Amino acid sequence: QLVESGGGLVQPGGSLRLSCAASGFTFRMNWWMYWVRQAPGKGLEWVSNMFTGDGSTYYSDSVKGRFTISRDNANNTLYLQMNRLKQDDTAVYYCHGPFNSWGQGTRVTVSS
């Protein structure tokens, strides 16, 4: 099970940190974990992912240099630190993990 939190309303240029609390599996094993988003009226867009085995990270060009994916093994939680947010980052953000697990999503709105 995956449970996201941390979304909200933020002004352009601001920051938010999303969290994804995982249960039923442990980050101490080798899994691919993803952040995916869906903007209003659009399809799913891959944002970032991490291989928990070695901590390698990957980012879409649209967020590279602004977003950082990380994890806390002790708390089995995945994070997405989002800086210098833009209006184009407005979306529902989902955490996706093993066994085709998905969170319920957390809404991020970037607006002045």
Secondary structure in CASP SS format (residue, H / E / C, confidence):
PFRMAT SS
TARGET T0000
AUTHOR 0000-0000-0000
METHOD secondary structure of the structure
MODEL  1
Q C 1.00
L E 1.00
V E 1.00
E E 1.00
S E 1.00
G C 1.00
G C 1.00
G E 1.00
L E 1.00
V E 1.00
Q C 1.00
P C 1.00
G C 1.00
G C 1.00
S C 1.00
L E 1.00
R E 1.00
L E 1.00
S E 1.00
C E 1.00
A E 1.00
A E 1.00
S C 1.00
G C 1.00
F C 1.00
T C 1.00
F C 1.00
R C 1.00
M C 1.00
N C 1.00
W C 1.00
W E 1.00
M E 1.00
Y E 1.00
W E 1.00
V E 1.00
R E 1.00
Q E 1.00
A C 1.00
P C 1.00
G C 1.00
K C 1.00
G C 1.00
L E 1.00
E E 1.00
W E 1.00
V E 1.00
S E 1.00
N E 1.00
M E 1.00
F E 1.00
T C 1.00
G C 1.00
D C 1.00
G C 1.00
S E 1.00
T E 1.00
Y E 1.00
Y E 1.00
S C 1.00
D C 1.00
S C 1.00
V C 1.00
K C 1.00
G C 1.00
R C 1.00
F E 1.00
T E 1.00
I E 1.00
S E 1.00
R E 1.00
D E 1.00
N C 1.00
A C 1.00
N C 1.00
N C 1.00
T E 1.00
L E 1.00
Y E 1.00
L E 1.00
Q E 1.00
M E 1.00
N C 1.00
R C 1.00
L C 1.00
K C 1.00
Q H 1.00
D H 1.00
D H 1.00
T C 1.00
A E 1.00
V E 1.00
Y E 1.00
Y E 1.00
C E 1.00
H E 1.00
G E 1.00
P H 1.00
F H 1.00
N H 1.00
S E 1.00
W E 1.00
G C 1.00
Q C 1.00
G C 1.00
T E 1.00
R E 1.00
V E 1.00
T E 1.00
V E 1.00
S C 1.00
S C 1.00
END
